[in-house]
Amino acid sequence: MKFEDIFIYCILSIVSVFAGLVGIVTKDKLKPYKDVKGKFLTFVKGMLGSMFVAYLVFEIASYLDFGLKLSVAFGGFAAYMGTDALLKIEQLVEKLMNRKMDKL
């Protein structure tokens, strides 16, 4: 692995951490928890999920040859959306598949 690749992944991780933080705070995911332990665990899970989603989207965008800067931007947006977006996309695909199956 080249130094350039390591640098890109460090930039992606920084962008995904900040985007995940903004996503968690703006969506009030920490509000239901009263104790510090619950808030901390929710925060860590949210950040790890956001970073994972950002990495997946970054790799897909890089594979589709969108360019490095745009791939990092897509990854940051995906980190902001978090796993909620993946669940919505999964529900949409499932709904579309059910419609196709009903027509058969």
Disulfide bonds with the S-S distance in Angstrom:
none
